[in-house]
């Protein structure tokens, strides 16, 4: 796949990548690794990959979209939020 941030990844590639990440998360939770540590490591890895594929402004746009999703409550649509 080309590293063009304006070209979406093929659906099959996204599906495969998602399945691999899901299995990695399943493995790490099975090893009793703290969920926050897993998420932090995945986020750090994702940011490192993005830094190879796009400029800082594009990464900031992605992060701002993620922040807006959190603020809109999209991550906890079931209404259940962990305690502060």
DSSP file (Angstrom, degrees, kcal/mol; ACC not computed):
  #  RESIDUE AA STRUCTURE BP1 BP2  ACC     N-H-->O    O-->H-N    N-H-->O    O-->H-N    TCO  KAPPA ALPHA  PHI   PSI    X-CA   Y-CA   Z-CA
    1    1 A X              0   0    0      0, 0.0     2,-0.1     0, 0.0     8,-0.1   0.000 360.0 360.0 360.0 138.4    0.0    0.0    0.0
    2    2 A X        -     0   0    0      1,-0.1     2,-0.4     2,-0.1     5,-0.1  -0.393 360.0-122.1 -72.3 154.0    1.3    3.5   -0.8
    3    3 A X        +     0   0    0     -2,-0.1     2,-0.7    49,-0.1    -1,-0.1  -0.184  63.7 136.2 -90.8  42.0    1.8    5.9    2.1
    4    4 A X    >   -     0   0    0     -2,-0.4     3,-1.9     1,-0.1    50,-0.1  -0.820  44.6-156.8 -92.0 112.4   -0.6    8.5    0.7
    5    5 A X  T 3  S+     0   0    0     -2,-0.7    -1,-0.1    48,-0.4    49,-0.1   0.663  91.8  59.6 -65.0 -14.4   -2.7    9.8    3.6
    6    6 A X  T 3  S+     0   0    0      1,-0.1     2,-0.6     2,-0.1    -1,-0.3   0.507  92.4  76.5 -90.2  -5.1   -5.4   10.9    1.1
    7    7 A X  S <  S-     0   0    0     -3,-1.9    -3,-0.1    -5,-0.1    -1,-0.1  -0.920  82.0-133.5-108.5 114.7   -5.9    7.3   -0.2
    8    8 A X        -     0   0    0     -2,-0.6     2,-0.1     1,-0.1     3,-0.1  -0.321  27.1-105.5 -65.5 148.3   -7.9    5.1    2.1
    9    9 A X        -     0   0    0      1,-0.1    -1,-0.1     2,-0.1     5,-0.0  -0.418  44.9 -92.6 -68.9 146.7   -6.5    1.6    2.7
   10   10 A X     >  -     0   0    0      1,-0.1     4,-2.3    -2,-0.1     3,-0.4  -0.298  34.8-117.2 -58.3 146.0   -8.3   -1.2    1.0
   11   11 A X  H  > S+     0   0    0      1,-0.2     4,-2.6     2,-0.2     5,-0.2   0.867 114.0  53.2 -54.7 -41.7  -11.0   -2.8    3.1
   12   12 A X  H  > S+     0   0    0      1,-0.2     4,-2.4     2,-0.2    -1,-0.2   0.886 108.7  49.9 -64.0 -38.3   -9.3   -6.2    3.2
   13   13 A X  H  > S+     0   0    0     -3,-0.4     4,-2.5     2,-0.2    -2,-0.2   0.911 111.9  47.4 -66.8 -42.5   -6.1   -4.6    4.5
   14   14 A X  H  X S+     0   0    0     -4,-2.3     4,-2.7     2,-0.2    -2,-0.2   0.909 111.9  51.0 -63.6 -41.8   -7.9   -2.7    7.2
   15   15 A X  H  X S+     0   0    0     -4,-2.6     4,-2.3    -5,-0.2    -2,-0.2   0.923 111.8  46.5 -62.3 -45.1   -9.8   -5.8    8.2
   16   16 A X  H  X S+     0   0    0     -4,-2.4     4,-2.3     2,-0.2    -2,-0.2   0.928 113.0  49.0 -63.3 -46.0   -6.6   -7.8    8.5
   17   17 A X  H  X S+     0   0    0     -4,-2.5     4,-2.4     1,-0.2    -2,-0.2   0.915 111.7  50.0 -61.0 -42.7   -4.8   -5.1   10.4
   18   18 A X  H  X S+     0   0    0     -4,-2.7     4,-2.6     1,-0.2    -1,-0.2   0.900 109.7  50.5 -62.5 -41.2   -7.8   -4.8   12.8
   19   19 A X  H  X S+     0   0    0     -4,-2.3     4,-2.2     2,-0.2    -1,-0.2   0.893 110.5  49.5 -64.8 -39.8   -7.9   -8.6   13.4
   20   20 A X  H  X S+     0   0    0     -4,-2.3     4,-2.3     2,-0.2    -2,-0.2   0.921 112.2  47.7 -65.1 -43.8   -4.1   -8.7   14.2
   21   21 A X  H  X S+     0   0    0     -4,-2.4     4,-2.6     2,-0.2     5,-0.2   0.920 110.1  52.9 -63.5 -43.0   -4.5   -5.8   16.6
   22   22 A X  H  X S+     0   0    0     -4,-2.6     4,-2.5     1,-0.2    -1,-0.2   0.911 110.4  47.6 -57.8 -42.9   -7.5   -7.5   18.2
   23   23 A X  H  X S+     0   0    0     -4,-2.2     4,-2.6     2,-0.2    -1,-0.2   0.888 110.5  51.9 -66.8 -38.3   -5.5  -10.7   18.7
   24   24 A X  H  X S+     0   0    0     -4,-2.3     4,-2.6     2,-0.2    -2,-0.2   0.917 111.5  47.0 -63.5 -42.4   -2.6   -8.8   20.2
   25   25 A X  H  X S+     0   0    0     -4,-2.6     4,-2.7     2,-0.2     5,-0.3   0.925 111.3  51.4 -64.1 -44.4   -4.9   -7.1   22.7
   26   26 A X  H  X S+     0   0    0     -4,-2.5     4,-1.9    -5,-0.2    -2,-0.2   0.912 111.6  47.8 -58.1 -43.8   -6.5  -10.5   23.5
   27   27 A X  H  X S+     0   0    0     -4,-2.6     4,-1.3     2,-0.2    -2,-0.2   0.938 112.5  47.9 -63.3 -47.5   -3.0  -11.9   24.1
   28   28 A X  H  <>S+     0   0    0     -4,-2.6     5,-2.3     1,-0.2    -2,-0.2   0.885 111.5  49.2 -65.5 -38.5   -1.9   -9.0   26.3
   29   29 A X  H ><5S+     0   0    0     -4,-2.7     3,-1.5     1,-0.2    -1,-0.2   0.875 108.3  55.2 -67.1 -34.5   -5.0   -9.0   28.4
   30   30 A X  H 3<5S+     0   0    0     -4,-1.9    -1,-0.2    -5,-0.3    -2,-0.2   0.783 103.4  55.0 -64.6 -27.2   -4.5  -12.8   28.8
   31   31 A X  T 3<5S-     0   0    0     -4,-1.3    -1,-0.3    -3,-0.2    -2,-0.2   0.330 120.1-114.5 -85.7   6.5   -1.1  -12.0   30.2
   32   32 A X  T < 5 +     0   0    0     -3,-1.5     2,-0.4     1,-0.2    -3,-0.2   0.794  57.6 163.0  64.4  32.1   -2.7   -9.7   32.7
   33   33 A X      < -     0   0    0     -5,-2.3    -1,-0.2     1,-0.1    -2,-0.1  -0.673  49.0 -99.3 -79.1 135.0   -1.2   -6.5   31.3
   34   34 A X     >  -     0   0    0     -2,-0.4     4,-2.2     1,-0.1     3,-0.2  -0.243  24.6-129.6 -56.2 136.6   -3.0   -3.4   32.5
   35   35 A X  H  > S+     0   0    0      1,-0.2     4,-2.8     2,-0.2     5,-0.2   0.869 108.3  53.2 -58.4 -39.4   -5.5   -2.1   30.0
   36   36 A X  H  > S+     0   0    0      1,-0.2     4,-2.4     2,-0.2    -1,-0.2   0.881 108.7  50.1 -65.3 -36.8   -4.1    1.4   30.2
   37   37 A X  H  > S+     0   0    0     -3,-0.2     4,-2.3     2,-0.2    -2,-0.2   0.907 111.8  48.1 -66.5 -41.6   -0.6    0.1   29.5
   38   38 A X  H  X S+     0   0    0     -4,-2.2     4,-2.6     2,-0.2    -2,-0.2   0.953 113.8  46.3 -62.1 -50.0   -1.9   -1.8   26.5
   39   39 A X  H  X S+     0   0    0     -4,-2.8     4,-2.7     1,-0.2     5,-0.2   0.898 112.3  50.6 -61.6 -41.5   -3.8    1.2   25.1
   40   40 A X  H  X S+     0   0    0     -4,-2.4     4,-2.5    -5,-0.2    -1,-0.2   0.908 111.4  47.8 -64.0 -41.7   -0.8    3.5   25.7
   41   41 A X  H  X S+     0   0    0     -4,-2.3     4,-2.4     2,-0.2    -2,-0.2   0.910 113.2  48.0 -65.5 -42.3    1.6    1.2   23.9
   42   42 A X  H  X S+     0   0    0     -4,-2.6     4,-2.6     2,-0.2    -2,-0.2   0.909 112.4  48.9 -64.8 -41.9   -0.8    0.8   21.0
   43   43 A X  H  X S+     0   0    0     -4,-2.7     4,-2.6     2,-0.2    -2,-0.2   0.922 111.5  49.3 -64.1 -43.8   -1.4    4.6   20.8
   44   44 A X  H  X S+     0   0    0     -4,-2.5     4,-2.1     1,-0.2    -2,-0.2   0.913 112.8  47.4 -61.4 -42.8    2.4    5.2   20.8
   45   45 A X  H  X S+     0   0    0     -4,-2.4     4,-2.3     2,-0.2    -2,-0.2   0.896 111.4  50.9 -64.6 -40.6    2.9    2.6   18.1
   46   46 A X  H  X S+     0   0    0     -4,-2.6     4,-2.8     1,-0.2    -2,-0.2   0.916 110.2  49.2 -63.8 -43.0    0.1    4.1   16.0
   47   47 A X  H  X S+     0   0    0     -4,-2.6     4,-2.1     1,-0.2    -1,-0.2   0.894 109.4  52.4 -64.3 -38.7    1.6    7.6   16.3
   48   48 A X  H  X S+     0   0    0     -4,-2.1     4,-0.7    -5,-0.2    -1,-0.2   0.922 111.5  46.4 -62.7 -43.2    5.0    6.4   15.3
   49   49 A X  H >X S+     0   0    0     -4,-2.3     3,-1.0     1,-0.2     4,-0.9   0.921 111.3  51.6 -64.5 -43.4    3.6    4.7   12.2
   50   50 A X  H >X S+     0   0    0     -4,-2.8     4,-2.3     1,-0.3     3,-0.7   0.869 101.8  61.1 -60.8 -35.5    1.6    7.8   11.3
   51   51 A X  H 3< S+     0   0    0     -4,-2.1    -1,-0.3     1,-0.3    -2,-0.2   0.754 105.0  48.9 -65.4 -22.0    4.7    9.9   11.6
   52   52 A X  H << S+     0   0    0     -3,-1.0    -1,-0.3    -4,-0.7    -2,-0.2   0.708 117.6  40.5 -83.6 -22.0    6.2    7.9    8.8
   53   53 A X  H << S+     0   0    0     -4,-0.9   -48,-0.4    -3,-0.7     2,-0.3   0.665 119.7  16.5-103.8 -19.7    3.2    8.2    6.6
   54   54 A X  S  < S-     0   0    0     -4,-2.3    -1,-0.1    -5,-0.1     2,-0.0  -0.949  76.7 -91.9-152.1 167.9    2.0   11.8    7.0
   55   55 A X     >  -     0   0    0     -2,-0.3     4,-1.8     1,-0.1     3,-0.3  -0.285  44.4-101.4 -81.3 169.6    3.0   15.3    8.2
   56   56 A X  H  > S+     0   0    0      1,-0.2     4,-2.7     2,-0.2     5,-0.2   0.862 119.0  57.1 -60.0 -39.0    2.4   16.7   11.7
   57   57 A X  H  > S+     0   0    0      1,-0.2     4,-2.0     2,-0.2    -1,-0.2   0.900 106.8  48.9 -61.3 -40.4   -0.7   18.7   10.7
   58   58 A X  H  > S+     0   0    0     -3,-0.3     4,-1.9     2,-0.2    -1,-0.2   0.893 111.2  50.1 -65.9 -39.5   -2.4   15.6    9.4
   59   59 A X  H  X S+     0   0    0     -4,-1.8     4,-2.6     1,-0.2    -2,-0.2   0.913 108.8  52.1 -64.9 -42.3   -1.7   13.7   12.6
   60   60 A X  H  X S+     0   0    0     -4,-2.7     4,-2.8     1,-0.2    -2,-0.2   0.893 107.2  53.0 -61.2 -39.7   -3.0   16.6   14.6
   61   61 A X  H  X S+     0   0    0     -4,-2.0     4,-2.1     2,-0.2    -1,-0.2   0.918 109.7  48.5 -61.5 -42.4   -6.3   16.5   12.6
   62   62 A X  H  X S+     0   0    0     -4,-1.9     4,-2.0     2,-0.2    -2,-0.2   0.932 113.1  47.1 -61.9 -45.8   -6.6   12.8   13.4
   63   63 A X  H  X S+     0   0    0     -4,-2.6     4,-2.5     1,-0.2    -2,-0.2   0.882 110.0  52.8 -65.5 -37.9   -6.0   13.4   17.1
   64   64 A X  H  X S+     0   0    0     -4,-2.8     4,-2.5     2,-0.2    -1,-0.2   0.883 108.0  51.5 -64.7 -37.3   -8.5   16.3   17.1
   65   65 A X  H  X S+     0   0    0     -4,-2.1     4,-1.9     2,-0.2    -2,-0.2   0.897 110.3  49.4 -63.5 -39.4  -11.1   14.0   15.6
   66   66 A X  H  X S+     0   0    0     -4,-2.0     4,-2.1     2,-0.2    -2,-0.2   0.913 110.5  49.9 -65.2 -42.3  -10.4   11.5   18.3
   67   67 A X  H  X S+     0   0    0     -4,-2.5     4,-2.8     1,-0.2     5,-0.2   0.923 109.5  51.5 -61.5 -44.6  -10.7   14.2   21.0
   68   68 A X  H  X S+     0   0    0     -4,-2.5     4,-1.8     1,-0.2    -1,-0.2   0.880 108.4  52.2 -61.4 -37.7  -14.0   15.3   19.5
   69   69 A X  H  <>S+     0   0    0     -4,-1.9     5,-2.3     2,-0.2     6,-0.5   0.907 111.0  46.9 -64.5 -41.6  -15.3   11.7   19.6
   70   70 A X  H ><5S+     0   0    0     -4,-2.1     3,-1.6     1,-0.2    -2,-0.2   0.944 112.7  49.1 -64.2 -47.5  -14.4   11.4   23.2
   71   71 A X  H 3<5S+     0   0    0     -4,-2.8    -1,-0.2     1,-0.3    -2,-0.2   0.807 107.9  55.0 -64.2 -29.3  -16.0   14.7   24.1
   72   72 A X  T 3<5S-     0   0    0     -4,-1.8    -1,-0.3    -5,-0.2    -2,-0.2   0.509 115.1-116.5 -80.9  -4.5  -19.2   13.7   22.2
   73   73 A X  T X 5S+     0   0    0     -3,-1.6     3,-0.9    -4,-0.3     6,-0.2   0.654  71.0 138.3  80.6  15.4  -19.5   10.5   24.3
   74   74 A X  G > < +     0   0    0     -5,-2.3     3,-0.6     1,-0.2    -4,-0.2   0.726  66.5  56.7 -69.0 -21.2  -19.0    8.3   21.3
   75   75 A X  G 3  S+     0   0    0     -6,-0.5    -1,-0.2     1,-0.2     3,-0.2   0.690 112.9  39.9 -82.6 -17.2  -16.7    5.9   23.2
   76   76 A X  G X   +     0   0    0     -3,-0.9     3,-2.3    -6,-0.1    -1,-0.2  -0.378  65.5 147.2-127.3  53.6  -19.3    5.2   25.9
   77   77 A X  T <  S+     0   0    0     -3,-0.6    -1,-0.1     1,-0.3    -2,-0.1   0.747  71.2  63.5 -62.1 -22.9  -22.5    5.0   23.9
   78   78 A X  T 3  S-     0   0    0      2,-0.2    -1,-0.3    -3,-0.2     3,-0.1   0.522 112.7-120.2 -79.4  -3.2  -23.8    2.5   26.4
   79   79 A X  S <  S+     0   0    0     -3,-2.3     2,-0.7     1,-0.2    -2,-0.1   0.393  74.5 125.4  82.7  -3.4  -23.6    5.2   29.1
   80   80 A X        +     0   0    0      0, 0.0     2,-0.4     0, 0.0    -1,-0.2  -0.807  33.7 175.0 -95.7 117.7  -21.2    3.2   31.2
   81   81 A X        -     0   0    0     -2,-0.7     3,-0.1    -3,-0.1    -5,-0.0  -0.929  33.0-111.1-119.4 145.0  -18.0    5.1   32.0
   82   82 A X        -     0   0    0     -2,-0.4    -1,-0.0     1,-0.1     0, 0.0  -0.348  46.6 -90.3 -68.3 156.3  -15.2    4.0   34.2
   83   83 A X              0   0    0      1,-0.1    -1,-0.1    -2,-0.0     0, 0.0  -0.309 360.0 360.0 -64.8 152.4  -14.7    5.8   37.5
   84   84 A X              0   0    0     -3,-0.1    -1,-0.1     0, 0.0    -2,-0.1   0.498 360.0 360.0 -64.6 360.0  -12.4    8.8   37.4
